Amino acid sequence: MPELSQDAERARAPLPFGVAEVTGPSMVPTLRHGDRLLVHYGARVKRGDVIVLRHPFQQDLLVVKRAAERREGGWWVLGDNAFAGGDSTDYGVVPDELVLGRVRFRYRPRGSERRSPLAVVGWALSSARPVLSGRSASRRLRAR
């Protein structure tokens, strides 16, 4: 169920931005294992945003989820991959103090299997993208 490497916490230093690495499948197709994220710590969160938070039961574990709904006591968060679990359907509402920031940008590192010029061009065109709340919202979120 871990979503971010522990380097994310160290990268949080005094600057409002940090880099985190995704581990796990819970945000597929928006984010994939190995993606790097630019996180805006302390940013205002709104419905549909991809956010970084501390796990409610293991607060040394950082996770990335989508803020689905504002509820009494905090945020109801969901992963974009309904089959992966590890979201508010398992642990309930996430208190505001556990929400650390909003994901602004996603970067996919180039895999070693991409060697042909066409594959490199395809990677270059799709590797870096802003993570937007409206256009990248999953079907799971829109269906609620």
C-alpha positions in Angstrom: 0.0 0.0 0.0 2.9 2.5 0.2 2.5 5.2 -2.4 5.6 7.5 -2.0 9.2 6.8 -1.2 10.5 8.2 2.1 12.7 10.6 0.1 9.5 12.7 -0.2 9.6 13.7 3.4 13.3 14.7 3.3 12.6 16.8 0.2 10.1 18.8 2.1 12.7 20.9 3.9 12.0 24.7 4.2 10.9 25.1 0.6 7.2 24.8 -0.3 8.0 22.4 -3.2 9.5 18.9 -3.0 10.0 15.8 -5.2 8.4 12.5 -4.5 8.5 9.1 -6.2 5.4 7.0 -6.6 5.4 3.3 -5.6 2.4 1.1 -6.1 -0.6 1.0 -8.5 -3.4 2.8 -6.7 -3.3 5.9 -8.9 -3.1 4.2 -12.3 -3.8 5.5 -14.9 -3.0 9.0 -13.7 0.2 8.1 -12.0 2.3 4.9 -12.4 5.0 3.2 -10.3 8.2 5.1 -10.7 6.7 8.5 -11.6 8.3 11.5 -10.0 6.0 14.2 -8.6 6.5 17.9 -7.9 4.5 18.4 -4.7 3.4 21.9 -3.5 3.4 21.5 0.3 0.9 23.5 2.2 -1.2 24.3 -1.0 -4.9 24.7 -0.8 -6.7 21.5 -1.7 -10.0 21.4 -3.7 -12.1 18.5 -4.9 -10.4 16.5 -7.6 -6.9 17.5 -6.7 -4.2 14.8 -6.4 -2.7 15.2 -2.9 0.0 13.9 -0.7 -1.0 12.9 2.8 0.1 10.9 5.8 -1.6 7.6 6.2 -4.1 7.9 9.0 -3.0 4.6 10.8 0.7 4.7 9.9 1.7 8.4 10.0 5.3 7.7 8.9 3.9 6.5 5.6 3.1 9.0 2.9 0.5 8.3 0.3 -0.8 10.0 -2.8 -4.6 10.0 -3.5 -7.3 12.1 -5.1 -9.3 14.5 -2.9 -12.8 13.2 -3.8 -15.0 15.1 -1.3 -14.9 17.5 1.6 -16.6 16.0 4.6 -16.9 16.8 8.3 -13.5 16.2 9.8 -11.5 16.3 6.6 -11.2 14.8 3.1 -12.6 11.6 1.6 -9.8 10.4 -0.6 -9.8 7.8 -3.4 -7.2 6.1 -5.6 -7.8 6.3 -9.3 -7.5 2.5 -9.5 -10.6 1.1 -7.8 -9.0 -2.4 -7.5 -5.9 -1.3 -5.6 -7.6 -0.2 -2.4 -5.8 1.7 0.3 -8.0 4.8 0.4 -10.9 6.3 2.4 -13.0 3.2 1.7 -10.5 1.4 4.0 -9.6 4.1 6.6 -12.4 6.7 6.4 -12.0 10.5 6.3 -8.5 11.9 6.4 -8.1 14.8 8.9 -6.9 18.1 7.5 -3.7 18.0 9.5 -2.6 14.8 7.7 -2.9 16.5 4.2 0.5 17.7 3.3 0.2 19.2 -0.1 -1.0 19.1 -3.7 0.7 17.4 -6.7 1.4 19.9 -9.4 3.5 18.0 -12.0 4.3 14.5 -13.0 7.5 13.2 -14.7 8.0 9.7 -16.0 11.7 8.7 -16.2 12.8 7.1 -19.5 13.0 3.4 -19.4 16.0 1.5 -20.7 13.8 -0.3 -23.2 13.0 2.9 -25.1 15.9 3.0 -27.6 14.5 3.6 -31.0 14.2 7.2 -32.1 10.5 6.9 -32.4 10.2 5.6 -28.9 12.4 8.4 -27.5 10.2 11.0 -29.2 7.1 9.3 -27.8 8.6 9.4 -24.3 9.6 13.0 -24.7 6.1 14.1 -25.6 4.4 12.2 -22.8 6.9 12.1 -19.9 6.2 15.4 -18.2 2.7 16.7 -17.6 1.0 18.9 -15.1 -1.4 17.0 -12.8 -4.7 18.8 -13.2 -7.8 18.3 -11.1 -10.4 18.7 -13.9 -9.0 16.9 -17.0 -7.1 14.1 -15.2 -10.0 13.2 -12.8 -10.7 9.5 -13.0 -14.0 7.9 -14.0 -14.3 6.7 -10.4 -14.4 10.2 -9.1 -16.8 11.5 -11.7 -19.2 8.6 -11.0 -19.7 9.6 -7.4 
